[in-house]
Amino acid sequence: MTADSVQSIIDQLHDQAEMDLPNEETPDVGIVMGSDSDLPTMAGGQGKRPGAYAALADELGFAEQTDYEDAPESRFTFETFVVSAHRTPDLMYAYAETAEPRGLDVIIAGAGGKSADLPNMTASIAYPLPVIGVPVQEKSVDSVIGMPQGAPITAVDAGKSFNAALTAAQILSRQHPEIRERLVEYHQGLQEDVGEVSRDLHEMGTPGFKDEYWDAE
């Protein structure tokens, strides 16, 4: 038996899949995770490194879409759901099978534990829509990447949902030059940071650099 709260989301997903809204009005990226305890890894915060939310919203200018029928002003958007492969398999199936008709172009799926099945099951159901798996913990890696031949999934290192979001943006950039420009600008910023630190280290010397940078922390 499916809980009412879960069934309502399933029904909503199927209804949205029938709406045939323009791509400009639907989320481009779907972010799903097996539990809300995965949110610090998938979004960032609570002592975790920056996550997919930070990459999309803060670095690349995407907006989070919380109402399927009322898109934000931003051209590029993402949505976020908790979808447990083990506790709510019907919801996982519904999300994956409706992703493409709902207008999504790529899914980022994160899960933890040794039985981190959400990413690979989502990839199997949503195929050929690309799915990027995020092992929330080191012990989740084998489960996420362990797909048989003919059942592809792209995956990042444990905990690095930020890179999963960049990969999603790279996929989208093949159709959207504006996203490509944002990716290039982000990467140039990383290069600039390295160049400035390298010059400071060289010109200040190691003791001076440590006084300037380490003491400031």
Residue pairs with C-beta under 8 A, 6 or more apart in sequence:
2 10
2 88
2 90
6 88
6 90
6 91
7 90
9 81
9 91
9 94
10 90
10 91
10 94
12 68
13 94
13 95
13 98
13 102
14 94
14 98
16 68
16 69
16 98
16 102
17 98
17 101
17 102
18 101
19 68
19 69
20 101
21 68
21 69
21 103
23 103
24 71
24 75
25 71
25 103
26 65
26 68
26 71
26 77
26 102
26 103
26 104
27 65
27 68
27 77
27 78
27 79
27 102
27 103
27 104
28 62
28 76
28 77
28 78
28 103
28 104
28 105
28 106
28 172
29 56
29 62
29 77
29 78
29 79
29 104
29 105
29 106
29 107
29 108
29 165
29 168
29 172
30 78
30 79
30 81
30 95
30 99
30 104
30 106
30 107
30 108
31 42
31 52
31 53
31 78
31 79
31 80
31 81
31 107
31 108
31 109
31 110
32 80
32 81
32 82
32 83
32 92
32 95
32 107
32 108
32 109
32 110
32 118
32 122
33 39
33 42
33 80
33 81
33 82
33 83
33 109
33 110
33 111
33 118
33 136
34 82
34 83
34 84
34 85
34 86
34 110
34 111
34 112
34 113
34 116
34 118
34 136
35 82
35 84
35 112
36 82
37 112
38 110
38 111
38 112
38 136
39 45
40 46
40 47
40 48
40 51
41 48
41 51
41 110
41 112
41 134
41 136
41 159
41 161
42 51
42 52
42 53
42 80
42 108
42 110
42 134
42 136
42 161
43 51
43 52
43 53
43 54
43 80
43 161
44 50
44 51
44 53
44 54
44 162
45 51
48 159
49 159
49 160
49 162
50 58
50 162
51 161
51 162
51 165
52 108
52 110
52 134
52 161
52 162
52 164
52 165
52 168
53 64
53 80
53 165
54 162
55 161
55 162
55 163
55 165
55 166
55 169
56 62
56 78
56 165
56 168
56 169
57 63
57 64
59 182
59 186
60 76
60 165
60 169
60 179
60 182
60 183
60 186
61 74
61 76
61 182
62 74
62 76
62 77
62 78
63 72
63 73
63 74
63 76
63 77
63 78
64 72
64 77
64 78
64 79
64 80
65 71
65 72
65 77
65 78
65 79
66 79
68 79
68 102
71 77
75 178
76 172
76 176
76 178
76 179
79 104
81 95
83 91
83 92
83 95
83 109
83 118
83 122
84 91
84 92
84 118
85 92
85 111
85 117
85 118
85 121
85 122
86 115
86 117
92 118
92 121
92 122
92 125
93 125
95 122
96 107
96 121
96 122
96 124
96 125
96 126
97 125
97 126
99 107
99 126
99 129
100 126
100 129
104 129
105 129
105 130
105 171
105 172
105 175
106 129
106 130
106 131
106 132
106 168
106 171
106 172
107 122
107 123
107 126
107 129
107 130
107 131
107 132
108 131
108 132
108 134
108 161
108 164
108 165
108 168
109 118
109 119
109 122
109 123
109 131
109 132
109 133
109 134
110 118
110 119
110 133
110 134
110 135
110 136
110 161
110 164
111 117
111 118
111 119
111 133
111 134
111 135
111 136
111 140
111 143
111 144
112 135
112 136
112 137
112 140
113 136
113 137
113 139
113 140
113 143
114 139
114 140
114 143
115 143
116 135
116 136
116 137
116 140
116 143
116 144
117 143
119 131
119 132
119 133
119 134
119 135
119 144
119 153
119 155
120 133
120 143
120 144
120 146
120 147
120 151
120 153
122 131
123 131
123 133
123 147
123 151
123 152
123 153
124 147
124 151
127 151
127 152
130 154
130 171
131 153
131 154
132 153
132 154
132 155
132 156
132 164
132 167
132 168
133 144
133 145
133 153
133 154
133 155
133 156
133 164
134 144
134 155
134 156
134 159
134 160
134 161
134 164
135 141
135 143
135 144
135 145
135 155
135 156
135 157
135 158
135 159
136 158
136 159
137 158
137 159
138 158
140 158
141 155
141 157
141 158
144 153
144 155
145 153
145 155
147 153
154 167
156 163
156 164
156 167
157 163
166 183
166 186
169 179
169 182
169 183
170 183
172 179
173 179
173 180
173 183
197 213
200 209
200 212
200 213
201 209
204 212
